[in-house]
């Protein structure tokens, strides 16, 4: 058994926001390690400060064995200006707070999504107290900016490229959620290969025991997760439109699509469905985690889609692990890491990103396949072997322990 570590964790987002950044730290706490997390005042994903935090001040609380300090931030709201201000407000507030802390921690765990600047406070504390920073990368910067329409030759992109290189070069270990991320760090920033370690995400316990799909007169495909640009859910609506226009019915059962989640693109998708009279897509909005098993249970297969972008294709979103933990077949419309994992696991079918006709063909192929049950079993088995909580957290614990001074 490893000695008890005192871990300082940083991430702009965390409980009570619906964000997975602190889940690995909760597992560390279960193993007897002390964790102090510094996050922003909760306002993700819709940009409104949560009830109980309206004063937007430093607030201390405990949750699932972790001591959490929330620092003030400018809320994201729903426009580019507020998002930019939000991106830069957490690093300032968190750095101020961290530099007040004593040299009381063995190692720093910095969870990095967007923006990359959220890692800067951890680096500042590490330099001041000569502690190592283990960064967990969920989002590649500045590549993520391209999804939002920022051009690679723009001054803004170049500024964030330099800032990203400085940050990535300053941490001691980079943990990556996708195998394909590794080459990005090596080729884009010249990071040495031994500093980059693959550590996939895992699913919450709620997804490990999904009730079996009941007998029904529909065939249901479910997407669950963030409804943003990178997820490219328009391809699902276009596929649904084709199926509706073809009046495709299998053995008396109609085909339905369910989108469970919220995000910046939700209203655009609803408008598109309304304007095109698409009636076989149901929008459920964001649901609490405890409600998700019933939507997974409804699914004959789960869907994952992504933009046809060279950097987006490097990503393995956490929903894939949740789908697999639930023992569900997966229909993908994506390039890169996602089809690589699905093909390796033999748990589903993959079309090229943004190819609605290919997606329709796969849906028809899946519906008529005799291998649906096998796909579900393979999904579950691959998850247990590669993505289970025990597998992931054992590796994380080892990396953190080896990084203690």
ZIPENOR-V697725 format. One record per residue. N is the residue number from 1. RES is the residue in one letter. D_LAST is the distance of its C-alpha to the last C-alpha in Angstrom with 2 decimals. Layout:
N RES D_LAST
N RES D_LAST
//
This chain:
1 X 18.32
2 X 14.61
3 X 13.06
4 X 13.49
5 X 10.94
6 X 11.61
7 X 12.10
8 X 13.65
9 X 16.23
10 X 18.65
11 X 21.96
12 X 25.35
13 X 27.11
14 X 26.68
15 X 28.66
16 X 31.58
17 X 32.02
18 X 32.84
19 X 29.63
20 X 27.13
21 X 23.88
22 X 22.83
23 X 24.18
24 X 21.00
25 X 19.29
26 X 22.34
27 X 21.76
28 X 18.17
29 X 19.87
30 X 22.50
31 X 20.00
32 X 19.01
33 X 15.89
34 X 16.22
35 X 16.75
36 X 17.87
37 X 19.56
38 X 21.16
39 X 24.23
40 X 27.59
41 X 30.78
42 X 32.22
43 X 34.95
44 X 34.20
45 X 36.21
46 X 39.49
47 X 38.30
48 X 39.72
49 X 37.63
50 X 37.64
51 X 39.83
52 X 38.20
53 X 36.01
54 X 38.94
55 X 38.01
56 X 34.95
57 X 32.87
58 X 29.45
59 X 29.69
60 X 27.42
61 X 28.00
62 X 26.66
63 X 27.32
64 X 26.64
65 X 23.85
66 X 22.03
67 X 22.34
68 X 23.57
69 X 24.20
70 X 26.90
71 X 27.35
72 X 30.72
73 X 31.64
74 X 34.90
75 X 36.27
76 X 36.67
77 X 40.36
78 X 42.25
79 X 42.64
80 X 40.79
81 X 40.63
82 X 38.97
83 X 36.52
84 X 35.52
85 X 35.19
86 X 33.19
87 X 30.79
88 X 30.12
89 X 30.29
90 X 27.17
91 X 24.73
92 X 26.46
93 X 26.49
94 X 22.98
95 X 21.48
96 X 23.57
97 X 22.37
98 X 18.60
99 X 18.78
100 X 20.47
101 X 17.63
102 X 15.66
103 X 11.96
104 X 12.01
105 X 9.83
106 X 6.61
107 X 7.57
108 X 10.92
109 X 13.77
110 X 16.58
111 X 19.87
112 X 22.17
113 X 25.90
114 X 28.43
115 X 27.90
116 X 24.91
117 X 24.52
118 X 23.06
119 X 19.61
120 X 19.95
121 X 18.95
122 X 15.53
123 X 15.12
124 X 16.43
125 X 14.06
126 X 11.01
127 X 12.72
128 X 13.73
129 X 10.51
130 X 8.21
131 X 6.58
132 X 7.29
133 X 10.78
134 X 12.41
135 X 16.10
136 X 18.94
137 X 22.09
138 X 25.40
139 X 27.51
140 X 27.85
141 X 28.36
142 X 30.67
143 X 32.54
144 X 32.97
145 X 35.11
146 X 37.74
147 X 38.47
148 X 39.47
149 X 41.83
150 X 39.90
151 X 41.03
152 X 38.68
153 X 40.74
154 X 40.66
155 X 39.09
156 X 37.12
157 X 35.57
158 X 34.75
159 X 33.07
160 X 30.80
161 X 30.17
162 X 28.76
163 X 26.69
164 X 25.41
165 X 24.54
166 X 22.57
167 X 20.59
168 X 20.04
169 X 19.07
170 X 16.44
171 X 14.28
172 X 11.80
173 X 13.52
174 X 17.09
175 X 18.46
176 X 22.26
177 X 24.96
178 X 27.52
179 X 27.59
180 X 29.68
181 X 27.08
182 X 25.20
183 X 28.07
184 X 28.32
185 X 24.89
186 X 25.60
187 X 29.17
188 X 29.10
189 X 26.02
190 X 25.17
191 X 21.72
192 X 20.73
193 X 21.52
194 X 18.35
195 X 16.42
196 X 19.02
197 X 19.10
198 X 22.10
199 X 21.64
200 X 25.08
201 X 26.02
202 X 27.80
203 X 30.84
204 X 31.28
205 X 32.94
206 X 36.22
207 X 36.81
208 X 36.61
209 X 40.06
210 X 42.49
211 X 46.16
212 X 48.46
213 X 50.51
214 X 53.85
215 X 57.18
216 X 58.03
217 X 60.40
218 X 57.78
219 X 55.13
220 X 51.99
221 X 49.08
222 X 46.18
223 X 43.55
224 X 40.84
225 X 38.25
226 X 37.94
227 X 41.21
228 X 40.16
229 X 41.20
230 X 38.71
231 X 40.06
232 X 43.54
233 X 45.50
234 X 48.71
235 X 49.05
236 X 49.38
237 X 52.16
238 X 53.95
239 X 53.83
240 X 55.08
241 X 57.91
242 X 58.99
243 X 59.05
244 X 61.02
245 X 63.51
246 X 64.02
247 X 64.56
248 X 62.46
249 X 62.74
250 X 61.86
251 X 64.00
252 X 64.98
253 X 61.42
254 X 60.32
255 X 56.91
256 X 54.67
257 X 51.36
258 X 49.03
259 X 46.43
260 X 44.12
261 X 41.84
262 X 41.93
263 X 40.95
264 X 42.41
265 X 44.80
266 X 46.34
267 X 49.35
268 X 50.06
269 X 50.16
270 X 52.41
271 X 54.73
272 X 54.92
273 X 55.78
274 X 58.45
275 X 59.99
276 X 60.20
277 X 61.40
278 X 58.58
279 X 59.17
280 X 56.99
281 X 53.63
282 X 52.46
283 X 49.86
284 X 48.18
285 X 45.72
286 X 42.28
287 X 42.29
288 X 39.88
289 X 37.55
290 X 39.62
291 X 42.71
292 X 41.31
293 X 42.30
294 X 45.97
295 X 45.68
296 X 43.89
297 X 46.60
298 X 49.25
299 X 47.92
300 X 49.54
301 X 46.75
302 X 43.93
303 X 43.83
304 X 41.07
305 X 42.08
306 X 40.32
307 X 41.53
308 X 42.58
309 X 39.88
310 X 37.84
311 X 34.55
312 X 35.42
313 X 36.24
314 X 32.63
315 X 31.75
316 X 31.70
317 X 32.35
318 X 31.23
319 X 34.92
320 X 35.26
321 X 32.93
322 X 34.89
323 X 38.15
324 X 37.07
325 X 35.78
326 X 39.22
327 X 40.90
328 X 42.78
329 X 44.18
330 X 42.92
331 X 45.17
332 X 43.29
333 X 44.52
334 X 41.59
335 X 40.36
336 X 37.22
337 X 34.50
338 X 36.58
339 X 39.54
340 X 37.33
341 X 35.72
342 X 39.09
343 X 40.91
344 X 38.33
345 X 38.58
346 X 42.39
347 X 42.25
348 X 44.33
349 X 46.07
350 X 44.98
351 X 47.03
352 X 46.08
353 X 44.56
354 X 47.26
355 X 50.01
356 X 51.98
357 X 54.71
358 X 52.25
359 X 50.69
360 X 54.20
361 X 54.96
362 X 51.79
363 X 52.62
364 X 56.09
365 X 54.82
366 X 52.37
367 X 55.07
368 X 57.40
369 X 54.84
370 X 54.97
371 X 51.23
372 X 49.98
373 X 49.10
374 X 47.32
375 X 45.24
376 X 44.10
377 X 43.22
378 X 41.34
379 X 39.39
380 X 38.24
381 X 37.46
382 X 35.37
383 X 33.37
384 X 32.69
385 X 31.55
386 X 29.40
387 X 28.63
388 X 28.61
389 X 26.12
390 X 24.93
391 X 24.47
392 X 22.56
393 X 20.32
394 X 19.48
395 X 18.22
396 X 16.32
397 X 14.65
398 X 13.62
399 X 12.26
400 X 10.22
401 X 8.94
402 X 8.17
403 X 6.30
404 X 3.79
405 X 0.00
//
